[in-house]
Amino acid sequence: MIRVFVAAPTAAARLGLRARLHHPDVEVVGEGATLPAGRARVDVVVLDGAGMLLGPAAAMAEDGLPPVVALADDDRLARTLGALPLRGWAIVGREASAAELRAAVLAAAEGLVAVPASRAGRILGGPGEPAARDPEALPEPLTAREREVLELLGQGLSNRRIAERLLISEHTAKFHVASVLGKLGASTRTEAVSRGVRRGLITL
């Protein structure tokens, strides 16, 4: 039995997700407008969109985040998910069928990465349809704190050193780093620094 927590901004959205997840192998053990706080005993978090992903998720990071299944039509979310310390993750479209959503939950629970076949080329990169690189403008600008984190990444600091410098927890630092990588479309810290320099966000 896979224990699922449903996170969505409205009660109607949560009810719709519950209905699509109804299956003998899946049990919805909780729901809310934000991610569960503390050491929630869930196997997979299913969330509607990514706006709630980086902030409250920091509270769950001590023992590692559970796998996440995100309903989103924006392929850029994959970079954010890939940068987080997740045991598995999946993306499905907001209009995904019940079967597609349950399949994504099963895959993520097994520690796999799952994306719709129709979007795999864009999300993961592949022959004939490479992933997008370096758009002219960031789809979402870095916050002041994220720019501080990027500066410290440019100095080669670890998450622990970043946390000490900014007087925050190491887990919070980890999530700021993940957010920076996601917004810059970078898969590594070095790549994030390089893109930050090219965009004039930092100087070395």
MDTraj code that builds the backbone (N, CA, C; nanometers):
import mdtraj as md
import numpy as np

residues = "MET ILE ARG VAL PHE VAL ALA ALA PRO THR ALA ALA ALA ARG LEU GLY LEU ARG ALA ARG LEU HIS HIS PRO ASP VAL GLU VAL VAL GLY GLU GLY ALA THR LEU PRO ALA GLY ARG ALA ARG VAL ASP VAL VAL VAL LEU ASP GLY ALA GLY MET LEU LEU GLY PRO ALA ALA ALA MET ALA GLU ASP GLY LEU PRO PRO VAL VAL ALA LEU ALA ASP ASP ASP ARG LEU ALA ARG THR LEU GLY ALA LEU PRO LEU ARG GLY TRP ALA ILE VAL GLY ARG GLU ALA SER ALA ALA GLU LEU ARG ALA ALA VAL LEU ALA ALA ALA GLU GLY LEU VAL ALA VAL PRO ALA SER ARG ALA GLY ARG ILE LEU GLY GLY PRO GLY GLU PRO ALA ALA ARG ASP PRO GLU ALA LEU PRO GLU PRO LEU THR ALA ARG GLU ARG GLU VAL LEU GLU LEU LEU GLY GLN GLY LEU SER ASN ARG ARG ILE ALA GLU ARG LEU LEU ILE SER GLU HIS THR ALA LYS PHE HIS VAL ALA SER VAL LEU GLY LYS LEU GLY ALA SER THR ARG THR GLU ALA VAL SER ARG GLY VAL ARG ARG GLY LEU ILE THR LEU".split()
xyz = np.array([
    [0.0841, -0.1196, 0.0000],
    [0.0000, 0.0000, 0.0000],
    [0.0876, 0.1245, 0.0000],
    [0.0632, 0.2155, -0.0922],
    [0.1396, 0.3395, -0.1015],
    [0.0609, 0.4504, -0.0325],
    [0.1216, 0.5114, 0.0687],
    [0.0572, 0.6191, 0.1446],
    [0.0872, 0.7522, 0.0777],
    [-0.0168, 0.8253, 0.0431],
    [-0.0037, 0.9486, -0.0344],
    [-0.0585, 1.0675, 0.0441],
    [0.0139, 1.1777, 0.0379],
    [-0.0363, 1.3057, 0.0886],
    [-0.0672, 1.3928, -0.0323],
    [-0.1859, 1.4510, -0.0360],
    [-0.2300, 1.5357, -0.1467],
    [-0.2181, 1.6823, -0.1056],
    [-0.1438, 1.7597, -0.1846],
    [-0.1272, 1.9026, -0.1573],
    [-0.1785, 1.9821, -0.2769],
    [-0.2778, 2.0666, -0.2517],
    [-0.3351, 2.1508, -0.3565],
    [-0.3955, 2.2735, -0.2895],
    [-0.4018, 2.3866, -0.3613],
    [-0.4447, 2.5117, -0.2976],
    [-0.5903, 2.5194, -0.2580],
    [-0.6761, 2.4389, -0.3199],
    [-0.8190, 2.4470, -0.2874],
    [-0.8734, 2.3095, -0.2511],
    [-0.9821, 2.3106, -0.1752],
    [-1.0463, 2.1851, -0.1364],
    [-1.0970, 2.1097, -0.2585],
    [-1.1477, 2.1826, -0.3579],
    [-1.1990, 2.1184, -0.4790],
    [-1.0874, 2.0466, -0.5535],
    [-0.9705, 2.1100, -0.5616],
    [-0.8574, 2.0479, -0.6297],
    [-0.8126, 1.9229, -0.5560],
    [-0.8113, 1.9300, -0.4229],
    [-0.7709, 1.8130, -0.3445],
    [-0.8708, 1.6992, -0.3609],
    [-0.9992, 1.7332, -0.3646],
    [-1.1017, 1.6314, -0.3842],
    [-1.0843, 1.5637, -0.5198],
    [-1.0540, 1.6434, -0.6230],
    [-1.0330, 1.5868, -0.7557],
    [-0.9132, 1.4932, -0.7597],
    [-0.8058, 1.5302, -0.6903],
    [-0.6887, 1.4435, -0.6862],
    [-0.7196, 1.3142, -0.6111],
    [-0.7914, 1.3261, -0.5004],
    [-0.8305, 1.2065, -0.4249],
    [-0.9083, 1.1096, -0.5138],
    [-1.0000, 1.1637, -0.5925],
    [-1.0819, 1.0786, -0.6789],
    [-0.9963, 1.0071, -0.7822],
    [-0.8999, 1.0793, -0.8400],
    [-0.8142, 1.0181, -0.9417],
    [-0.7170, 0.9165, -0.8831],
    [-0.6873, 0.9304, -0.7545],
    [-0.5915, 0.8394, -0.6910],
    [-0.6586, 0.7155, -0.6321],
    [-0.7908, 0.7100, -0.6346],
    [-0.8626, 0.5979, -0.5731],
    [-0.8209, 0.4659, -0.6383],
    [-0.7611, 0.3776, -0.5553],
    [-0.7113, 0.2494, -0.6068],
    [-0.6779, 0.1618, -0.4871],
    [-0.6951, 0.0292, -0.4998],
    [-0.6640, -0.0595, -0.3863],
    [-0.5194, -0.0497, -0.3373],
    [-0.4263, -0.0095, -0.4254],
    [-0.2851, -0.0024, -0.3871],
    [-0.2423, 0.1363, -0.3385],
    [-0.3348, 0.2313, -0.3380],
    [-0.3018, 0.3685, -0.3000],
    [-0.3957, 0.4137, -0.1887],
    [-0.3388, 0.4687, -0.0836],
    [-0.4204, 0.5225, 0.0260],
    [-0.3824, 0.6680, 0.0501],
    [-0.4787, 0.7574, 0.0379],
    [-0.4550, 0.8989, 0.0676],
    [-0.4662, 0.9153, 0.2187],
    [-0.3529, 0.9452, 0.2827],
    [-0.3491, 0.9508, 0.4297],
    [-0.3541, 1.0937, 0.4831],
    [-0.3530, 1.1917, 0.3945],
    [-0.3606, 1.3297, 0.4396],
    [-0.3706, 1.4239, 0.3224],
    [-0.4113, 1.5466, 0.3514],
    [-0.4207, 1.6482, 0.2469],
    [-0.4083, 1.7849, 0.3101],
    [-0.3751, 1.8830, 0.2276],
    [-0.3636, 2.0184, 0.2776],
    [-0.3313, 2.1154, 0.1669],
    [-0.3350, 2.2441, 0.2008],
    [-0.3027, 2.3485, 0.1038],
    [-0.1524, 2.3673, 0.0883],
    [-0.0743, 2.3079, 0.1808],
    [0.0717, 2.3120, 0.1727],
    [0.1248, 2.1718, 0.1965],
    [0.2548, 2.1568, 0.1803],
    [0.3166, 2.0279, 0.2065],
    [0.3082, 1.9947, 0.3548],
    [0.3075, 1.8657, 0.3887],
    [0.3017, 1.8282, 0.5298],
    [0.4279, 1.8713, 0.6018],
    [0.4139, 1.9190, 0.7240],
    [0.5294, 1.9641, 0.8009],
    [0.5839, 1.8497, 0.8857],
    [0.7122, 1.8589, 0.9176],
    [0.7735, 1.7600, 1.0050],
    [0.7949, 1.6272, 0.9356],
    [0.8085, 1.5244, 1.0140],
    [0.8393, 1.3918, 0.9611],
    [0.7122, 1.3169, 0.9258],
    [0.6460, 1.3627, 0.8241],
    [0.5203, 1.3004, 0.7833],
    [0.5474, 1.1587, 0.7343],
    [0.4626, 1.0663, 0.7770],
    [0.4799, 0.9268, 0.7383],
    [0.4026, 0.9000, 0.6105],
    [0.4569, 0.9464, 0.5005],
    [0.3950, 0.9255, 0.3703],
    [0.5002, 0.8712, 0.2742],
    [0.4531, 0.8004, 0.1736],
    [0.5437, 0.7427, 0.0739],
    [0.5619, 0.8340, -0.0460],
    [0.4580, 0.9101, -0.0799],
    [0.4611, 0.9983, -0.1968],
    [0.3766, 1.1220, -0.1663],
    [0.4251, 1.2374, -0.2097],
    [0.3467, 1.3600, -0.2038],
    [0.3005, 1.3925, -0.3454],
    [0.1718, 1.4091, -0.3630],
    [0.1159, 1.4510, -0.4914],
    [0.0745, 1.5964, -0.4768],
    [0.1323, 1.6821, -0.5594],
    [0.1015, 1.8241, -0.5454],
    [0.0585, 1.8857, -0.6769],
    [-0.0296, 1.9810, -0.6644],
    [-0.0836, 2.0519, -0.7802],
    [0.0003, 2.1761, -0.8028],
    [0.0945, 2.1691, -0.8958],
    [0.1820, 2.2817, -0.9243],
    [0.3050, 2.2791, -0.8368],
    [0.3941, 2.3788, -0.8541],
    [0.5222, 2.3788, -0.7835],
    [0.5412, 2.4966, -0.6917],
    [0.4429, 2.5868, -0.6831],
    [0.4624, 2.7065, -0.6029],
    [0.4908, 2.6772, -0.4574],
    [0.4368, 2.5642, -0.4071],
    [0.4545, 2.5315, -0.2657],
    [0.5766, 2.4437, -0.2413],
    [0.6530, 2.4134, -0.3462],
    [0.7522, 2.3078, -0.3339],
    [0.8747, 2.3455, -0.2531],
    [0.9322, 2.4625, -0.2754],
    [1.0623, 2.4920, -0.2172],
    [1.0583, 2.5440, -0.0746],
    [0.9548, 2.6182, -0.0362],
    [0.9536, 2.6774, 0.0968],
    [0.9214, 2.5785, 0.2071],
    [0.7940, 2.5370, 0.2225],
    [0.7592, 2.4444, 0.3302],
    [0.8332, 2.3123, 0.3216],
    [0.8807, 2.2744, 0.2027],
    [0.9497, 2.1460, 0.1901],
    [1.0759, 2.1410, 0.2732],
    [1.1341, 2.2555, 0.3044],
    [1.2563, 2.2574, 0.3845],
    [1.2339, 2.1921, 0.5197],
    [1.1121, 2.2033, 0.5728],
    [1.0826, 2.1447, 0.7033],
    [1.0823, 1.9929, 0.6988],
    [1.0715, 1.9348, 0.5793],
    [1.0648, 1.7899, 0.5662],
    [1.1993, 1.7285, 0.5313],
    [1.3037, 1.8100, 0.5152],
    [1.4274, 1.7620, 0.4544],
    [1.5193, 1.6860, 0.5489],
    [1.4929, 1.6887, 0.6763],
    [1.5873, 1.6292, 0.7703],
    [1.6108, 1.4820, 0.7410],
    [1.5073, 1.4087, 0.7115],
    [1.5215, 1.2671, 0.6810],
    [1.5123, 1.2409, 0.5306],
    [1.5205, 1.3442, 0.4501],
    [1.5060, 1.3289, 0.3059],
    [1.3607, 1.3417, 0.2654],
    [1.3372, 1.4126, 0.1578],
    [1.2005, 1.4307, 0.1113],
    [1.1457, 1.3012, 0.0550],
    [1.0162, 1.2751, 0.0754],
    [0.9557, 1.1608, 0.0072],
    [0.9467, 1.1917, -0.1417],
    [0.9252, 1.0904, -0.2232],
    [0.9071, 1.1149, -0.3663],
    [0.7918, 1.2124, -0.3903],
    [0.8010, 1.2861, -0.4989],
    [0.7019, 1.3880, -0.5328],
    [0.6464, 1.3611, -0.6727],
    [0.5157, 1.3706, -0.6849],
    [0.4492, 1.3704, -0.8154],
    [0.3838, 1.5067, -0.8310],
    [0.4250, 1.5816, -0.9317],
    [0.3732, 1.7166, -0.9526],
    [0.2859, 1.7215, -1.0770],
    [0.1680, 1.7825, -1.0617],
    [0.0825, 1.8086, -1.1768],
    [0.1183, 1.9464, -1.2297],
    [0.1764, 1.9523, -1.3470],
    [0.2206, 2.0798, -1.4022],
    [0.2352, 2.0666, -1.5528],
    [0.2068, 2.1756, -1.6215],
    [0.2228, 2.1777, -1.7659],
    [0.3491, 2.2520, -1.8078],
    [0.4278, 2.2977, -1.7097],
    [0.5515, 2.3704, -1.7356],
    [0.6692, 2.2743, -1.7223],
    [0.7398, 2.2505, -1.8326],
    [0.8502, 2.1552, -1.8318],
    [0.9678, 2.2002, -1.7452],
    [0.9768, 2.3309, -1.7158],
    [1.0905, 2.3801, -1.6374],
    [1.0908, 2.3247, -1.4960],
    [0.9752, 2.2802, -1.4486],
    [0.9668, 2.2249, -1.3141],
    [1.0590, 2.1045, -1.2979],
    [1.0861, 2.0333, -1.4074],
    [1.1714, 1.9150, -1.3990],
    [1.3088, 1.9489, -1.3443],
    [1.3620, 2.0658, -1.3793],
    [1.4949, 2.1043, -1.3304],
    [1.4924, 2.1256, -1.1792],
    [1.3847, 2.1858, -1.1309],
    [1.3724, 2.2062, -0.9863],
    [1.3621, 2.0726, -0.9138],
    [1.2777, 1.9832, -0.9640],
    [1.2627, 1.8530, -0.9011],
    [1.3934, 1.7751, -0.9039],
    [1.4635, 1.7833, -1.0176],
    [1.5889, 1.7102, -1.0304],
    [1.6973, 1.7589, -0.9368],
    [1.6874, 1.8849, -0.8935],
    [1.7888, 1.9412, -0.8046],
    [1.7594, 1.9150, -0.6579],
    [1.6380, 1.8692, -0.6275],
    [1.6008, 1.8442, -0.4883],
    [1.6454, 1.7047, -0.4449],
    [1.6645, 1.6847, -0.3141],
    [1.7081, 1.5536, -0.2639],
    [1.5918, 1.4548, -0.2551],
    [1.5329, 1.4251, -0.3689],
    [1.4166, 1.3370, -0.3730],
    [1.4589, 1.1941, -0.4038],
    [1.3882, 1.0981, -0.3456],
    [1.4167, 0.9569, -0.3742],
    [1.3567, 0.9150, -0.5083],
    [1.2643, 0.9934, -0.5582],
    [1.2017, 0.9678, -0.6870],
    [1.1066, 1.0823, -0.7161],
    [1.0754, 1.1065, -0.8427],
    [0.9812, 1.2124, -0.8746],
    [0.9190, 1.1882, -1.0112],
    [0.8060, 1.2532, -1.0322],
    [0.7366, 1.2403, -1.1600],
    [0.6611, 1.3691, -1.1893],
    [0.6397, 1.3937, -1.3174],
    [0.5574, 1.5053, -1.3633],
    [0.4486, 1.4502, -1.4542],
    [0.3274, 1.4953, -1.4321],
    [0.2179, 1.4640, -1.5226],
    [0.1435, 1.5933, -1.5530],
    [0.0724, 1.5966, -1.6634],
    [-0.0050, 1.7144, -1.6987],
    [-0.1215, 1.7334, -1.6031],
    [-0.1701, 1.8554, -1.5957],
    [-0.2818, 1.8838, -1.5049],
    [-0.4079, 1.8070, -1.5436],
    [-0.4186, 1.7703, -1.6691],
    [-0.5362, 1.6957, -1.7138],
    [-0.5069, 1.5465, -1.7245],
    [-0.4042, 1.4988, -1.6561],
    [-0.3685, 1.3569, -1.6622],
    [-0.4850, 1.2704, -1.6140],
    [-0.4998, 1.1543, -1.6759],
    [-0.6060, 1.0629, -1.6356],
    [-0.5711, 0.9994, -1.5017],
    [-0.6707, 0.9340, -1.4429],
    [-0.6481, 0.8648, -1.3162],
    [-0.5402, 0.7587, -1.3323],
    [-0.5421, 0.6872, -1.4442],
    [-0.4421, 0.5823, -1.4669],
    [-0.3019, 0.6416, -1.4781],
    [-0.2889, 0.7544, -1.5485],
    [-0.1576, 0.8192, -1.5622],
    [-0.1060, 0.8683, -1.4281],
    [-0.1945, 0.9274, -1.3481],
    [-0.1534, 0.9790, -1.2184],
    [-0.1102, 0.8653, -1.1262],
    [-0.1868, 0.7572, -1.1238],
    [-0.1501, 0.6441, -1.0384],
    [-0.0191, 0.5805, -1.0846],
    [0.0012, 0.5723, -1.2156],
    [0.1269, 0.5165, -1.2665],
    [0.2458, 0.6022, -1.2235],
    [0.2270, 0.7338, -1.2246],
    [0.3335, 0.8241, -1.1813],
    [0.3633, 0.8047, -1.0330],
    [0.2586, 0.7864, -0.9528],
    [0.2765, 0.7637, -0.8086],
    [0.3537, 0.6338, -0.7853],
    [0.3164, 0.5284, -0.8555],
    [0.3846, 0.4002, -0.8399],
    [0.5314, 0.4108, -0.8792],
    [0.5595, 0.4807, -0.9899],
    [0.6977, 0.4958, -1.0349],
    [0.7802, 0.5746, -0.9344],
    [0.7266, 0.6874, -0.8881],
    [0.8004, 0.7705, -0.7928],
    [0.8250, 0.6949, -0.6625],
    [0.7266, 0.6184, -0.6179],
    [0.7415, 0.5421, -0.4944],
    [0.8526, 0.4392, -0.5055],
    [0.8799, 0.3926, -0.6259],
    [0.9862, 0.2950, -0.6479],
    [1.1222, 0.3615, -0.6700],
    [1.1264, 0.4947, -0.6564],
    [1.2532, 0.5645, -0.6725],
    [1.2882, 0.5967, -0.8165],
    [1.1876, 0.5971, -0.9036],
    [1.2098, 0.6253, -1.0453],
    [1.1737, 0.7700, -1.0787],
    [1.2213, 0.8151, -1.1946],
    [1.1821, 0.9441, -1.2508],
    [1.0895, 0.9156, -1.3681],
    [0.9717, 0.9767, -1.3676],
    [0.8735, 0.9488, -1.4714],
    [0.8194, 1.0787, -1.5298],
    [0.8161, 1.0848, -1.6623],
    [0.7591, 1.1992, -1.7326],
    [0.6765, 1.1455, -1.8487],
    [0.5758, 1.2208, -1.8952],
    [0.4971, 1.1741, -2.0099],
    [0.5860, 1.1587, -2.1330],
    [0.5611, 1.0544, -2.2096],
    [0.6421, 1.0288, -2.3288],
    [0.6396, 1.1479, -2.4249],
    [0.5240, 1.2149, -2.4333],
    [0.5114, 1.3273, -2.5263],
    [0.5973, 1.4461, -2.4864],
    [0.6414, 1.4506, -2.3596],
    [0.7219, 1.5640, -2.3115],
    [0.8641, 1.5239, -2.2768],
    [0.8970, 1.3968, -2.2935],
    [1.0276, 1.3473, -2.2499],
    [1.1426, 1.4172, -2.3221],
    [1.1269, 1.4418, -2.4527],
    [1.2336, 1.5069, -2.5274],
    [1.2626, 1.6458, -2.4748],
    [1.1568, 1.7218, -2.4464],
    [1.1749, 1.8575, -2.3966],
    [1.2303, 1.8588, -2.2548],
    [1.1815, 1.7663, -2.1714],
    [1.2197, 1.7665, -2.0309],
    [1.3590, 1.7084, -2.0101],
    [1.3850, 1.5933, -2.0720],
    [1.5098, 1.5227, -2.0477],
    [1.6141, 1.5448, -2.1565],
    [1.5709, 1.5976, -2.2689],
    [1.6632, 1.6152, -2.3807],
    [1.6718, 1.4853, -2.4583],
    [1.6783, 1.4927, -2.5893],
    [1.6847, 1.3716, -2.6692],
    [1.7047, 1.4059, -2.8144],
    [1.7299, 1.3051, -2.9011],
    [1.7538, 1.3292, -3.0429],
    [1.6386, 1.4049, -3.1069],
    [1.6704, 1.5119, -3.1743],
    [1.5709, 1.5865, -3.2493],
    [1.4926, 1.6857, -3.1676],
    [1.5038, 1.6786, -3.0348],
    [1.4261, 1.7711, -2.9529],
    [1.5012, 1.7981, -2.8220],
    [1.6123, 1.8709, -2.8318],
    [1.6921, 1.8956, -2.7122],
    [1.6191, 1.9839, -2.6133],
    [1.6567, 1.9700, -2.4865],
    [1.5995, 2.0565, -2.3841],
    [1.6411, 2.2002, -2.4093],
    [1.5548, 2.2924, -2.3711],
    [1.5833, 2.4340, -2.3923],
    [1.7048, 2.4765, -2.3115],
    [1.7891, 2.5643, -2.3700],
    [1.9085, 2.6123, -2.3030],
    [1.9095, 2.7643, -2.2991],
    [1.9452, 2.8160, -2.1860],
    [1.9697, 2.9592, -2.1702],
    [1.8720, 3.0512, -2.2418],
    [1.7484, 3.0569, -2.2021],
    [1.6579, 3.1549, -2.2618],
    [1.7061, 3.2952, -2.2307],
    [1.6633, 3.3928, -2.3072],
    [1.7117, 3.5295, -2.2905],
    [1.6803, 3.5851, -2.1528],
    [1.5617, 3.5569, -2.1032],
    [1.5233, 3.6090, -1.9719],
    [1.4812, 3.4935, -1.8828],
    [1.5137, 3.5056, -1.7562],
    [1.4723, 3.4018, -1.6631],
    [1.3203, 3.4010, -1.6517],
    [1.2571, 3.2826, -1.6572],
    [1.1120, 3.2763, -1.6415],
    [1.0680, 3.3252, -1.5038],
    [1.1560, 3.3088, -1.4052],
    [1.1282, 3.3584, -1.2703],
    [1.2579, 3.4154, -1.2134],
    [1.2632, 3.5445, -1.1819],
    [1.3881, 3.6052, -1.1348],
    [1.4312, 3.5509, -0.9997],
    [1.5614, 3.5573, -0.9741],
    [1.6137, 3.5164, -0.8445],
    [1.5734, 3.6179, -0.7383],
    [1.5416, 3.5674, -0.6203],
    [1.5149, 3.6563, -0.5080],
    [1.6480, 3.7108, -0.4555],
    [1.6392, 3.8094, -0.3670],
    [1.7610, 3.8662, -0.3094],
    [1.8415, 3.7590, -0.2362],
    [1.7734, 3.6706, -0.1623],
    [1.8428, 3.5652, -0.0906],
    [1.9068, 3.4655, -0.1869],
    [1.8358, 3.4343, -0.2946],
    [1.8906, 3.3417, -0.3937],
    [2.0134, 3.3996, -0.4622],
    [2.0164, 3.5309, -0.4828],
    [2.1359, 3.5929, -0.5402],
    [2.2526, 3.5857, -0.4428],
    [2.2226, 3.5990, -0.3136],
    [2.3273, 3.5816, -0.2134],
    [2.3833, 3.4395, -0.2196],
    [2.2932, 3.3435, -0.2302],
    [2.3349, 3.2041, -0.2377],
    [2.4193, 3.1807, -0.3631],
    [2.3777, 3.2388, -0.4750],
    [2.4545, 3.2241, -0.5986],
    [2.5943, 3.2831, -0.5842],
    [2.6046, 3.3971, -0.5181],
    [2.7363, 3.4578, -0.4921],
    [2.8246, 3.3612, -0.4127],
    [2.7663, 3.2976, -0.3123],
    [2.8434, 3.2064, -0.2285],
    [2.8777, 3.0776, -0.3031],
    [2.7890, 3.0353, -0.3933],
    [2.8224, 2.9221, -0.4797],
    [2.9433, 2.9560, -0.5660],
    [2.9475, 3.0812, -0.6118],
    [3.0603, 3.1259, -0.6921],
    [3.1916, 3.1234, -0.6155],
    [3.1826, 3.1289, -0.4829],
    [3.3011, 3.1204, -0.3988],
    [3.3365, 2.9764, -0.3639],
    [3.2570, 2.8836, -0.4165],
    [3.2849, 2.7424, -0.3939],
    [3.2409, 2.6895, -0.2596],
    [3.1498, 2.7605, -0.1916],
    [3.1083, 2.7192, -0.0584],
    [3.0108, 2.6011, -0.0635],
    [3.0213, 2.5136, 0.0340],
    [2.9284, 2.4017, 0.0491],
    [2.7977, 2.4517, 0.1091],
    [2.6971, 2.3658, 0.1091],
    [2.5691, 2.4040, 0.1703],
    [2.5875, 2.4417, 0.3172],
    [2.6721, 2.3683, 0.3863],
    [2.6941, 2.3977, 0.5275],
    [2.7574, 2.5356, 0.5452],
    [2.8567, 2.5676, 0.4619],
    [2.9225, 2.6980, 0.4734],
    [2.8279, 2.8112, 0.4343],
    [2.7431, 2.7853, 0.3341],
    [2.6429, 2.8854, 0.2953],
    [2.5486, 2.9113, 0.4116],
    [2.5067, 2.8040, 0.4782],
    [2.4168, 2.8178, 0.5928],
    [2.4822, 2.8999, 0.7040],
    [2.6094, 2.8729, 0.7303],
    [2.6797, 2.9469, 0.8352],
    [2.6922, 3.0942, 0.7989],
    [2.7225, 3.1212, 0.6719],
    [2.7415, 3.2600, 0.6289],
    [2.6109, 3.3388, 0.6352],
    [2.4990, 3.2737, 0.6016],
    [2.3700, 3.3427, 0.5961],
    [2.2877, 3.3262, 0.7239],
    [2.3422, 3.2519, 0.8209],
    [2.2739, 3.2300, 0.9487],
    [2.1384, 3.1614, 0.9288],
    [2.1391, 3.0576, 0.8464],
    [2.0195, 2.9771, 0.8223],
    [2.0564, 2.8310, 0.8427],
    [1.9566, 2.7426, 0.8434],
    [1.9870, 2.6007, 0.8593],
    [2.0458, 2.5454, 0.7299],
    [2.1177, 2.4347, 0.7443],
    [2.1763, 2.3720, 0.6253],
    [2.0677, 2.3225, 0.5308],
    [1.9561, 2.2760, 0.5848],
    [1.8474, 2.2281, 0.4996],
    [1.7855, 2.3426, 0.4204],
    [1.7715, 2.4588, 0.4846],
    [1.7191, 2.5749, 0.4124],
    [1.8168, 2.6172, 0.3032],
    [1.9454, 2.6125, 0.3333],
    [2.0463, 2.6458, 0.2323],
    [2.0353, 2.5518, 0.1139],
    [2.0140, 2.4233, 0.1422],
    [2.0026, 2.3243, 0.0358],
    [1.8864, 2.3582, -0.0576],
    [1.7765, 2.4040, -0.0005],
    [1.6609, 2.4355, -0.0833],
    [1.6804, 2.5651, -0.1619],
    [1.7519, 2.6603, -0.1046],
    [1.7846, 2.7806, -0.1821],
    [1.8736, 2.7446, -0.3006],
    [1.9703, 2.6558, -0.2775],
    [2.0580, 2.6120, -0.3864],
    [1.9756, 2.5430, -0.4951],
    [1.8830, 2.4558, -0.4538],
    [1.7979, 2.3873, -0.5512],
    [1.7142, 2.4861, -0.6311],
    [1.6637, 2.5891, -0.5636],
    [1.5836, 2.6898, -0.6327],
    [1.6678, 2.7673, -0.7340],
    [1.7906, 2.8009, -0.6958],
    [1.8801, 2.8721, -0.7876],
    [1.9071, 2.7878, -0.9114],
    [1.9388, 2.6598, -0.8908],
    [1.9652, 2.5717, -1.0046],
    [1.8421, 2.5607, -1.0947],
    [1.7239, 2.5481, -1.0313],
    [1.6025, 2.5352, -1.1104],
    [1.5731, 2.6586, -1.1931],
    [1.5876, 2.7760, -1.1334],
    [1.5561, 2.8996, -1.2052],
    [1.6568, 2.9286, -1.3169],
    [1.7824, 2.8885, -1.2961],
    [1.8848, 2.9117, -1.3983],
    [1.8891, 2.8000, -1.5012],
    [1.8105, 2.6944, -1.4788],
    [1.8114, 2.5827, -1.5723],
    [1.9431, 2.5088, -1.5710],
    [2.0061, 2.5016, -1.4549],
    [2.1366, 2.4371, -1.4422],
    [2.1226, 2.3024, -1.3736],
    [2.2053, 2.2073, -1.4128],
    [2.2007, 2.0752, -1.3508],
    [2.3092, 2.0578, -1.2454],
    [2.4070, 2.1483, -1.2419],
    [2.5128, 2.1414, -1.1411],
    [2.5385, 2.2802, -1.0839],
    [2.6068, 2.2842, -0.9704],
    [2.6405, 2.4113, -0.9077],
    [2.7338, 2.4921, -0.9981],
    [2.8292, 2.4244, -1.0588],
    [2.9238, 2.4923, -1.1477],
    [2.8516, 2.5552, -1.2662],
    [2.7565, 2.4809, -1.3219],
    [2.6795, 2.5330, -1.4349],
    [2.5967, 2.6537, -1.3922],
    [2.5415, 2.6482, -1.2711],
    [2.4625, 2.7611, -1.2205],
    [2.5490, 2.8859, -1.2086],
    [2.6702, 2.8699, -1.1560],
    [2.7609, 2.9840, -1.1432],
    [2.7964, 3.0389, -1.2809],
    [2.8260, 2.9493, -1.3748],
    [2.8613, 2.9925, -1.5100],
    [2.7473, 3.0708, -1.5746],
    [2.6264, 3.0225, -1.5587],
    [2.5116, 3.0921, -1.6176],
    [2.4848, 3.2235, -1.5457],
    [2.5079, 3.2244, -1.4144],
    [2.4917, 3.3479, -1.3393],
    [2.5892, 3.4534, -1.3853],
    [2.7116, 3.4143, -1.4126],
    [2.8133, 3.5083, -1.4615],
    [2.7740, 3.5612, -1.5987],
    [2.7317, 3.4715, -1.6875],
    [2.6945, 3.5133, -1.8236],
    [2.5766, 3.6099, -1.8230],
    [2.4869, 3.5935, -1.7265],
    [2.3698, 3.6801, -1.7174],
    [2.3974, 3.8078, -1.6374],
    [2.5175, 3.8185, -1.5853],
    [2.5517, 3.9380, -1.5071],
    [2.4939, 3.9400, -1.3683],
    [2.4519, 3.8222, -1.3189],
    [2.3933, 3.8139, -1.1857],
    [2.5008, 3.8171, -1.0778],
    [2.6184, 3.7665, -1.1108],
    [2.7309, 3.7680, -1.0177],
    [2.8584, 3.7946, -1.0954],
    [2.9611, 3.8319, -1.0237],
    [3.0949, 3.8470, -1.0828],
    [3.1932, 3.7654, -1.0001],
    [3.2921, 3.7089, -1.0676],
    [3.3915, 3.6274, -0.9985],
    [3.5244, 3.6999, -0.9909],
])
top = md.Topology()
chain = top.add_chain()
for i, resn in enumerate(residues, 1):
    res = top.add_residue(resn, chain, resSeq=i)
    for name in ("N", "CA", "C"):
        top.add_atom(name, md.element.get_by_symbol(name[0]), res)
traj = md.Trajectory(xyz[None], top)
